[in-house]
Amino acid sequence: MKTLRIKKYFLDVNDREQLEKQVLDKHPEFNESILEWDDEELLERINIDKEKKRLI
C-alpha cells in the first residue's frame, strides 16, 4: 500500500528563499534535505531552532 503525502506550500517564493538561507546559514548540513521540506516543515524547523535558543 502506498501512502500519499500532501505538501503544504503557502509562502511567497522570495520569503521561502530567505527562510531557506537563514536555516542553511545556521545548519549547512540540511543543504540537501531542505529542498524536500514543504513550507510548513520549514517554518517548524525555524520555530524549533528559536525554542532551543530560548531554553539556553
N, C-alpha and C positions, 0 to 999 in steps of 0.2 A: 504494500500500500504506500502510495506517495503522499507526502504532506506538502501542501501549498502554503507558502508564507507570503503574507501581504506586507509589502513595504510601504512606509508612510513618508511621503515627501511633501513638504509644505513650505520649506524655506525658499527664499529667493536665491538664485544662483550665486550672486555676489555675497550674500550673507553666509551661505554654506561654505564658500571658498575661504572666507575669513575665519570661520569656526574651524575648518579643517586645518588651516595654517596654525591657529592657536594650539590645537591639540598636537600637531606634529612638531611644533617648536618645543613643547614640553616632553613629548613622548615619541621620538623618532622611530621607535620600534613598531609603531602602528602604521608605518608607511604603506604596507601592502593591504592590511585589513581594513583600513579606514574607507577604502573605496567600496567595500561591501556593506557598510553601515547605511541605514536609511537615516532620515533627518531625526527621527525620534531617538534612535540609538546614539547618534552624535551628541544630541543635547543631554542624554542620560550620562554619557561619559564625561562631559564637561561638568555637569552637576555633581557627579561622584567625586571628581577631582576637587571641586570647590568645597564639598563637605569634608574631605580629608584635610584640607588646609585649615578649616575652622576648628577641627579637632586638635590640631597641633598647637 
